[in-house]
Amino acid sequence: MSSRRMTTIAGSLVTAAFSTVMIFSVTASADEGPASSKGGKAVDEAPAGVELTTTLPGTISVDNSSQKTDLTATVKNDGSKDSGKIRLLVVGFDGMTVKNVQDCSPIEEKDLPEGSNSGFACPVDNLAAGKSKSYAVDATFDLKKTGKICLPVQTGDGKKTFWQQGPVPFGTTNPSPNAPATPLLLGTDNTPVAPGGDELPKTGVGRDLLPLGAAGASLMAAGVAGLWWSQRRPRRTAC
């Protein structure tokens, strides 16, 4: 084989390898996907002409080393009249812990919804008709666990909940333990990779040893509990 041909092939391989690295880098640092109200539902009846909803990004990215992630939580008034004084809550569950929400105050532990680990309250004095307000959320996500987030929209005093998104999961069925970051999809239960090498371990004792029937029963129980929690009257907060 001529030296010119060998040089050409080598150059092609280097170019291909460089392209692969570039594609991988872009994928690992994927930003938020299109906003979605998935997992949202109306609760108490809002005032006439007021239509309050929330949205979360369709995709977030978790740093595999620090477990840090960030996202945008948005509250919208799609109605024809101003909302009056309302508040948005941002609440974390399981492996998802809310660390900070821009311009919002942390909810005291005694006032958190049952089962949650963190939360912030964001006062909205008035949301005009057709307007929205977005909040930058800093969080961590333990990729060894499932993780959920909840966005209730309430009256300023918290006595009524007009809308609640969640608790809705973020997760992936295809973990990337060797990548710099793992992209998670809204509405997807997180599936940690199996133990071995430098893979992320699963939590719980003997998960792989559960019979199919027991696993199904556990999922059904979790579904019933989630339905009960989403419909129960809140003490101080929703979710």
C-alpha positions in Angstrom: 0.0 0.0 0.0 1.4 3.4 -1.0 2.4 5.9 1.7 -0.1 8.4 0.2 -3.0 5.9 0.5 -2.0 5.1 4.1 -1.9 8.8 5.0 -5.4 9.3 3.5 -6.9 6.4 5.5 -5.2 7.6 8.7 -6.5 11.1 8.1 -10.1 9.8 7.5 -9.9 7.8 10.8 -8.8 10.8 12.8 -11.6 12.9 11.2 -14.2 10.2 12.0 -13.0 9.8 15.6 -13.1 13.6 16.1 -16.7 13.7 14.7 -17.7 11.0 17.1 -16.3 12.9 20.1 -18.1 16.1 19.0 -21.5 14.3 18.6 -21.0 12.6 22.0 -20.2 15.9 23.6 -23.3 17.6 22.3 -25.5 14.7 23.4 -24.1 14.6 26.9 -24.7 18.3 27.4 -28.2 18.3 26.0 -30.3 21.2 27.2 -34.0 21.3 28.1 -36.4 19.9 25.5 -39.7 21.5 24.6 -41.9 22.6 27.5 -44.7 20.2 28.5 -47.6 20.1 30.9 -47.4 16.3 31.1 -48.8 15.0 34.4 -50.8 18.1 35.1 -54.4 18.4 36.1 -56.9 21.0 37.4 -57.9 20.6 41.1 -60.0 23.3 42.7 -62.1 25.5 40.3 -60.3 28.7 39.4 -62.1 32.0 39.2 -64.1 32.6 36.0 -61.8 33.6 33.1 -58.7 32.3 34.8 -56.9 29.2 33.4 -53.7 28.4 35.2 -51.3 25.7 34.1 -47.6 24.9 34.4 -44.9 23.4 32.2 -41.6 21.6 32.7 -38.9 20.9 30.1 -39.3 17.6 28.2 -35.6 16.8 28.7 -33.1 17.6 31.4 -29.4 16.6 31.8 -27.8 15.4 35.0 -24.0 15.6 35.6 -22.9 12.1 36.4 -20.2 13.2 38.8 -21.9 16.0 40.8 -25.5 14.9 40.3 -26.4 18.5 39.5 -29.1 19.5 37.1 -31.1 22.6 36.3 -34.5 23.2 34.7 -37.1 25.9 34.1 -40.5 25.8 35.8 -43.2 28.0 34.2 -46.7 29.0 35.4 -49.1 30.3 32.7 -52.5 32.0 32.7 -54.2 31.1 29.4 -57.5 32.7 30.5 -59.1 36.1 29.7 -58.8 37.6 33.2 -55.9 38.3 35.6 -55.2 35.6 38.2 -55.0 37.7 41.3 -52.5 36.8 44.0 -51.2 33.2 43.5 -48.2 31.1 44.3 -46.2 28.4 42.6 -44.6 25.6 44.6 -41.7 23.5 43.3 -41.4 20.3 45.3 -38.9 17.4 44.9 -39.4 13.7 45.6 -37.2 10.6 46.0 -33.9 11.0 44.1 -34.7 14.6 42.9 -33.9 17.3 45.5 -34.7 20.9 44.8 -31.7 23.0 46.0 -32.8 26.5 44.9 -35.5 28.3 42.9 -34.8 31.8 41.7 -36.7 34.5 43.7 -38.4 31.9 45.8 -38.3 30.9 49.5 -37.6 27.4 50.9 -40.6 25.5 52.4 -39.9 24.5 56.0 -39.6 20.8 56.5 -42.7 20.6 58.7 -44.7 22.1 55.9 -43.5 19.9 53.1 -46.0 17.5 51.5 -45.7 13.9 52.8 -43.0 12.0 51.1 -41.2 15.0 49.6 -37.6 16.0 50.4 -37.5 19.6 49.5 -39.6 22.5 48.2 -39.7 26.2 47.4 -42.7 28.6 47.4 -42.8 31.3 44.7 -45.2 34.2 45.3 -46.9 35.6 42.1 -48.7 38.8 43.0 -50.8 38.7 39.8 -50.5 36.9 36.5 -52.1 38.9 33.7 -54.3 37.1 31.1 -52.2 35.4 28.5 -49.0 35.9 30.4 -46.5 33.5 32.0 -43.7 33.6 34.5 -40.7 31.3 34.6 -38.4 30.3 37.4 -34.8 28.9 37.2 -34.6 25.7 39.3 -31.3 24.2 40.6 -31.6 20.6 41.7 -29.7 17.3 42.2 -30.8 13.9 40.9 -29.5 10.7 42.4 -29.3 8.5 39.3 -29.4 5.4 41.6 -33.0 6.2 42.4 -36.2 7.3 40.7 -36.9 11.1 41.0 -40.1 13.2 40.7 -41.0 16.9 40.8 -44.4 18.6 41.6 -45.7 22.0 40.6 -48.9 23.1 42.4 -50.4 26.5 41.6 -52.4 27.8 44.6 -54.1 30.9 46.0 -51.7 33.2 47.8 -52.7 31.7 51.2 -52.4 28.1 50.0 -56.0 27.3 50.8 -56.9 26.3 47.2 -54.9 24.5 44.5 -56.0 25.4 41.0 -53.6 23.3 39.1 -51.0 20.6 39.9 -48.4 19.1 37.7 -47.1 15.9 39.2 -45.5 14.4 41.1 -44.2 13.6 37.6 -41.0 11.6 37.1 -37.8 12.4 35.2 -35.8 9.4 34.1 -34.2 7.2 31.5 -34.5 3.5 30.5 -31.0 3.7 29.0 -28.5 5.0 31.7 -25.1 6.4 30.6 -22.8 5.8 33.5 -19.6 6.4 31.5 -20.8 9.6 29.9 -20.2 13.1 31.4 -24.0 13.5 31.8 -27.2 11.5 31.5 -30.3 13.0 29.7 -33.6 12.3 31.5 -37.1 12.5 29.9 -40.1 14.0 31.5 -42.7 11.3 32.4 -40.2 8.5 32.4 -39.4 6.4 35.5 -35.7 6.3 36.0 -34.0 2.8 35.5 -30.6 2.6 37.1 -28.1 0.3 35.4 -27.3 -3.1 36.9 -24.3 -3.4 39.2 -20.9 -4.3 37.8 -17.7 -2.5 36.9 -18.2 1.3 37.1 -21.9 1.0 36.5 -24.4 2.7 38.8 -25.8 0.3 41.4 -29.5 -0.4 41.9 -31.0 0.4 45.3 -33.0 -1.9 47.5 -32.4 -5.5 48.5 -32.9 -8.3 46.1 -34.7 -6.3 43.4 -33.8 -8.8 40.7 -35.0 -11.7 42.9 -38.6 -10.4 43.1 -41.1 -12.7 41.4 -42.9 -11.1 38.5 -46.2 -11.2 40.4 -44.6 -9.4 43.4 -43.1 -6.8 41.1 -46.4 -6.2 39.5 -48.2 -5.9 42.8 -45.6 -3.3 43.9 -46.2 -1.2 40.8 -49.9 -1.4 41.4 -49.5 -0.3 45.0 -47.3 2.6 44.0 -49.9 3.7 41.4 -52.7 3.6 43.9 -50.7 5.5 46.4 -49.8 8.2 43.8 -53.5 8.5 42.9 -54.5 8.9 46.5 -51.8 11.5 47.2 -52.7 13.5 44.1 -56.4 13.7 45.2 -56.0 14.2 49.0 -56.8 17.6 50.4 -53.5 19.3 51.3 -52.8 20.5 54.9 -50.6 23.4 54.0 -49.2 22.5 50.6 -50.3 20.3 47.7 -48.7 17.3 46.0 
